[in-house]
Structures are given as C-alpha cells and as structure tokens.
C-alpha cells in the first residue's frame, strides 16, 4: 500500500518541502509587474492613491469608521495607536434592505456622536467591500458582499455621498488591507522603516505594499519621485501548483476558479481542502474504520481540522474527534492533512517575501521593511506553529539569500480602524 506521502504526491499535492520558493516568488513578481502596467495579470494591483510619507505627530486624533461585516464601528484613533470611544452598530443593510438615506445617515450619525473629539478635520473610513479607489481618496462601490442589502449604493462614491451629510468633514476611504499597512506606520515611534506592507490572513487574504510612482505605468502622469500604496488583491494569484484536492474543494465554493491562492492559505478554505484529502484517502483504504463517517461529512471547518491536527480539545464539539475515535486512524488522518497547513505557511511566506522584494527596500538592517499582519489564521492556527514557520521561511528567503531586512511589527489592535485614522492624518 502507498504511504500517505505517496498518495498526496500521486494526486498532485506539492508539500511544503517540495515547493519551489524561488520560482513562485519570480511568478509573483512577474504578475505584479504586469498588473502595474495594466497588462493581463491575476493580480489587479489597485492604486490606493494614499502614501506613507511624513511622521504622525504624537497625540494626533482622528474620527474613524470601520465597515466590513455584520457590524460597523466608530471611534477615535489616537497616536500612539489606540482606539477610544469605540462603539459597534449593525451594518446598514444586514437586517433587511435599506435605501440611500438610511444607509448614509447611520454613518453620519456616528460622526456626529464623535464630533469635537478629534484634532484633524478629515474622517478615516475603512470600507472593506469590493470598490474602486479614486485619486481623491474615495471608493466607488462595485458590489456588495457579506449579505448587505443596499442596492442604491452600488456604483456610488461612498465618501462623497457621506460627505453631503457630515457638515463639511471630508472623508478618506481605504480598504482593510491598505488600512492594515497604514497601521504599521503608527507603530514606528522612533524606529525607521524603509517601507511598509499590510497583510491579512484570516477568512480570506490580501496584501498591500508601497510602490514607486514611476513603476505604476498604467497611471501616466503621476508625480515624479513619489509613491503610493498598492492593493494587490494577492489572493487571486493563480500560478501556485494545485492538487486534485484543491480543484475539488474549489469547485464546491461559491466562486469556483477565483481567489485561487486564497483558497490554498486562508481560513475559509483549508478545511475544505483537508476534507477532500480525507474523503479520497478513505476511498483508497487509508481509513477503513472511519470510512463511512468520513463519507458522511458534508463540510469541515478549518478551525476543527487545525485543532484536530494539534490534538487540541476545546469545549466546543469537534466532529473529527468522533470520526477518528481509533487512535491509529487519528494519527493517519493527521499525517494526511497536516501538510495542508505546512504548505499554507510556506505559501504565506513566499507571498510576503515577494512583496518585500518588490518594495525595493530593506537593504539596510537599521531600516527594515515593516510588515503588519492581521487575521486569525495567521495568529490562531493550532495545527502547526504557523507564525514561527512563516518567520523562519522569510529569514531564509530574504535575509540569508538576499540580504533584505524586514520586521514584523507588534500586532496592532483594531488595525483597520487605526489604519483608517492614519489615512485621515496623512
């Protein structure tokens, strides 16, 4: 009988040890360059029209909004980074359809609540829905996600519409990945960073970095010598080697054929890939006692697979501990699925390394590239020491091989809100 490793290889699963890091990095860099030129690329490379130049005075305060889920939040961001006066409210449109007036009035009311508590006039708005950034730091909503029902807002510049209701307060709109990058700047204090990267790895994934204007050739006429943040939409990278399990899991998602890299590293999908491995392995005789139970699993949460692989029992029920009651088969199941997380960690590091390289900075150890990371998959995965694995890979790919220096900044609480505040301050 085949070993689990031979079974995975026969189905096209490239393990962490076998991944060609240099080739993947080169492919990512090539896709970035194509996207910046406006050529066909799996990476959209969306200009955010906001930079990172200048230092933020200590004690600065900005009103911020954060919309991106079932709730939206308002508060005041202060430097050093802290969120005060924070308050959660239901996201307009998540409890039934709302019209234009009801939608924007909810945000305007929150700004009014916080009026007089900021030292800067501009309001920062982290708006985490598919939108096209504009040069005046606005965002044109392309479509809703996360079950928001507010059809009149689609196609509008949300900042401009909200501005009509704010009594003159201008709005700086950024997405969550750009905000995560800007939150890194709030941590610098007396440090010197040569550039910044924002990275999210939770339910989904994305990366933002700072690019020189001269390299953004799809936008002619940008100021010479300047730079701006690019929202790469990196979860769409499509050049990583996918196995039969990845293809099967992708086909069962709501957007097959899209977000291919995201589906190899992010929390919404790793459980699905692991389930496809278990089902195929059971059919081949690796899990005879649990075969029927595995066949009956309709879905598998990433958290459940991760905690099972770590043999971590929480108070919440985990179906895998029931499915694999036999100790030997539990060990086999872990041997089959642990590579899903090991591969995800290496692919995460490859992605980050490519963006650090593309920034063109980090040559001086005293001025590293700052990487701010947000997201539960990065920090809370139990199957492997995920964050430590990523750092080990980055050290090898960047510091040892290229003499490029980076620093993962301390985790910033409420990073999207802090980043939105920085956008308003800058």
Secondary structure, 3 states (H helix, E strand, C coil): CCCHHHHHHHCCCCCHHHCCHHHHHHHHHHHHHHHHHCCCCCCCCEECCCCCCCCCCCCCEEEEEEECCCEEEEEEEECCCEEEEEEEEECCCCCCCCCHHHHHHHHHHHHHHHCCCCCCCCEEEEECCCEEECCCCCEEECCCCCCCCCHHHCCCEHHHHHHCCCCCCCEEEECHHHHHHHHHHCCCCCCCCCEEEEEEECCCEEEEEEEEHHHCCCCCCCCCCCEEEEECCHHHCCCCCCCHHHHHHHHCCCCCCCCCCHHHHCCCCHHHHHHHHHHHHHHCCCCCCCHHHHHCCCCCCHHHHHHHHCCCCCCCCCHHHHHCCCHHHHHHHHHHHHHHHHHHHHHHHHHHHHHHHHHCCCCCCCCCEEEEEECHHHHHCCCCCHHHHHHHHHHHHHHHHHCCCEEECCCCCCHHHHHHHHHHHC
